[in-house]
Amino acid sequence: MPNVSLPRPSFNPLTATLTIIAAALCFGLVPVFVRELQSLGTGPATIALYRYGVSVLILLPFLPRARHKLGPALLLAGAGAVFALSMIGYVEALSVAPLAAAGVVYMSYPAFAAFFAWILLKQSLSWRTFAAAGLVIGAAGLLLDPSTLSPDVFSALVWAIPTPVAFGFLIVVLSGLARDLTSLERAVSTLIGSIVGLLPLALHESGGAVLPATPNEWWLVLLMGLVTALIPQLMYTVACQKIGAMRTAAAGSFELPTMFIVGWFVFGENFGTLELVCALLVLSAILVAPAPGEDPAKARQAVQAG
């Protein structure tokens, strides 16, 4: 199999950031498919498996085989498995909690991406990093009012917390630890790990009958796989290496206002002044987040070397 990759456009940081935002819009449509499949009796592990299964079938021919690529591919597969397993709690939260509440928990991942970038990529935690993470966490804090949450909703939101932790880690691996892989190789490695992690749970959950049972379910699964997994995953893998982990995480937070709109327009959930303020805070985080080359420590080293 020839080493095929996506075309590599000369992305500047602005174009790459807009690409991540477009991917986030796709990710923001996940609740539409999740709630529809849940209404048909599909469990959370099976839904998560469906989301990635279509993409794996399409991208399987691009699985990396070269010896020097096995290490990064396995790392991505591991990160993909952890993220996919964590998605079970998030999918469950989408079924019982308002989309705004579930969304703000999920959108705390830029803070975790900054932490993992500091640990794994040795990136400095500048004031802009803290400011971007703080804006997103501030939006989450405004919406998560304990006095308005039932015990069941609160419990579901707690079980959704591992999802932003795992996604923050995955972003760092994609943007900084898998540079030997092409875009398609990074995408398929991540998705393979997701399938391996989810398949045993989905088989147990569904009693061994993991395939959709009706034509309507097949169409839902196909659309969910293309719109919320394959297309945005490829957009992420192409653009994230151009703008780095923290800017990727902040731009991806555009998923939050998308979820507000979906909750309001599709499910009739409240979208008032508070939700608007939270959306503006998230958009501000996109502008504040540092771009590549803005690491203060590296800048000082460059000046001293010069």
Long-range contacts (C-beta under 8 A, 24 or more apart in sequence): 1-61, 1-62, 1-65, 3-182, 4-62, 4-182, 4-184, 5-182, 5-183, 5-184, 5-185, 6-182, 6-183, 6-184, 6-234, 6-238, 8-183, 8-238, 11-238, 11-239, 11-242, 12-242, 13-242, 13-243, 13-247, 13-291, 13-292, 15-239, 16-239, 16-240, 16-242, 16-243, 17-239, 17-243, 17-247, 17-251, 17-286, 19-235, 19-238, 19-239, 20-235, 20-236, 20-239, 20-240, 20-243, 20-247, 20-248, 20-251, 20-252, 20-254, 21-251, 21-252, 21-254, 21-286, 22-232, 22-235, 23-231, 23-232, 23-233, 23-235, 23-236, 23-239, 23-252, 24-232, 24-251, 24-252, 24-253, 24-254, 24-255, 24-258, 25-254, 25-255, 25-258, 26-227, 26-228, 26-231, 26-232, 26-235, 27-228, 27-232, 27-252, 27-255, 27-258, 28-254, 28-255, 28-256, 28-257, 28-258, 28-259, 28-261, 28-262, 29-227, 29-228, 29-258, 29-262, 30-94, 30-224, 30-228, 31-94, 31-99, 31-102, 31-259, 31-262, 31-263, 31-266, 31-267, 32-262, 32-266, 33-220, 33-223, 33-224, 33-227, 33-228, 34-91, 34-94, 34-95, 35-94, 35-95, 35-267, 36-220, 37-217, 37-220, 37-221, 37-224, 38-95, 40-214, 40-216, 40-217, 42-217, 43-202, 43-205, 43-206, 44-87, 44-88, 44-89, 44-91, 44-92, 44-95, 44-205, 45-88, 45-198, 45-201, 45-202, 45-204, 45-205, 46-202, 46-205, 46-206, 46-210, 47-91, 48-84, 48-87, 48-88, 48-91, 48-194, 48-198, 48-202, 49-84, 49-195, 49-198, 49-199, 49-202, 49-210, 50-212, 50-221, 50-224, 50-225, 51-87, 51-224, 51-225, 51-228, 51-229, 52-84, 52-191, 52-194, 52-195, 52-198, 52-225, 52-229, 53-195, 53-221, 53-225, 54-221, 54-222, 54-224, 54-225, 54-226, 54-229, 54-230, 55-187, 55-188, 55-191, 55-225, 55-226, 55-229, 55-230, 55-233, 56-188, 56-191, 56-192, 56-194, 56-195, 58-230, 59-184, 59-187, 59-188, 59-191, 59-230, 60-188, 60-192, 62-182, 62-184, 62-185, 62-187, 62-188, 63-185, 63-188, 63-189, 63-192, 64-181, 64-182, 64-185, 64-188, 64-189, 68-180, 69-180, 69-181, 69-185, 72-177, 72-178, 72-179, 72-180, 72-181, 72-189, 73-178, 73-181, 73-185, 73-189, 74-189, 75-173, 75-177, 75-178, 76-173, 76-174, 76-178, 76-181, 76-186, 76-189, 76-190, 76-193, 77-189, 77-190, 77-192, 77-193, 77-196, 78-193, 79-166, 79-169, 79-170, 79-173, 79-174, 79-190, 79-193, 80-170, 80-189, 80-190, 80-191, 80-192, 80-193, 80-194, 80-197, 81-193, 81-194, 81-196, 81-197, 81-198, 82-166, 82-169, 82-170, 82-193, 82-197, 83-163, 83-166, 83-167, 83-169, 83-170, 83-190, 83-194, 84-193, 84-194, 84-195, 84-197, 84-198, 85-166, 85-197, 85-198, 85-201, 86-162, 86-163, 86-165, 86-166, 86-167, 87-163, 88-198, 88-201, 89-156, 89-159, 89-160, 89-161, 89-162, 89-163, 90-160, 90-163, 92-156, 92-159, 92-160, 93-156, 93-157, 93-159, 93-160, 95-156, 96-152, 96-153, 96-156, 97-149, 97-153, 97-156, 97-157, 97-160, 98-153, 98-263, 98-269, 98-270, 99-259, 99-260, 99-262, 99-263, 99-267, 99-269, 100-143, 100-259, 100-260, 100-263, 100-269, 100-270, 100-271, 100-275, 100-278, 101-143, 101-144, 101-149, 101-153, 101-157, 102-156, 102-157, 102-160, 102-259, 103-255, 103-256, 103-259, 103-260, 103-263, 104-139, 104-140, 104-143, 104-144, 104-256, 104-278, 105-140, 105-144, 105-157, 105-160, 105-161, 105-163, 105-164, 106-160, 106-163, 106-164, 106-167, 106-255, 106-256, 107-136, 107-139, 107-140, 107-164, 107-253, 107-255, 107-256, 107-282, 108-136, 108-137, 108-140, 108-161, 108-164, 109-163, 109-164, 109-165, 109-167, 109-168, 109-171, 109-249, 109-252, 109-253, 110-136, 110-168, 110-246, 110-249, 110-250, 110-252, 110-253, 110-285, 110-289, 111-136, 111-137, 111-164, 111-168, 112-164, 112-165, 112-167, 112-168, 112-169, 113-167, 113-168, 113-169, 113-171, 113-172, 113-245, 113-246, 113-248, 113-249, 114-168, 114-245, 114-246, 114-249, 115-168, 116-168, 116-169, 116-171, 116-172, 116-245, 117-172, 117-176, 117-244, 117-245, 117-246, 120-172, 120-173, 120-176, 120-177, 121-172, 121-176, 121-177, 121-245, 123-244, 123-245, 123-246, 123-295, 124-295, 124-296, 124-297, 124-298, 126-290, 126-294, 126-295, 126-296, 128-288, 128-289, 128-290, 128-294, 129-246, 129-289, 129-290, 131-285, 131-288, 132-246, 132-250, 132-285, 132-286, 132-288, 132-289, 132-290, 133-285, 135-281, 135-282, 135-284, 135-285, 135-288, 136-250, 136-253, 136-281, 136-282, 136-285, 138-281, 139-256, 139-277, 139-278, 139-279, 139-281, 139-282, 140-278, 142-274, 142-277, 142-278, 142-281, 143-274, 143-275, 143-278, 168-249, 171-240, 171-245, 171-248, 171-249, 171-252, 172-245, 174-236, 174-237, 174-240, 174-241, 175-240, 175-241, 175-244, 175-245, 175-248, 176-241, 176-244, 176-245, 179-241, 183-234, 183-237, 183-238, 184-234, 184-237, 186-237, 187-233, 187-234, 187-237, 190-233, 190-237, 191-229, 191-233, 242-292, 243-291, 243-292, 244-290, 244-291, 244-292, 246-289, 246-290, 247-286, 247-289, 247-290, 247-291, 247-292, 249-289, 250-285, 250-286, 250-288, 250-289, 251-286, 251-289, 253-282, 253-285, 253-286, 254-282, 254-283, 254-286, 256-282, 257-282, 257-283
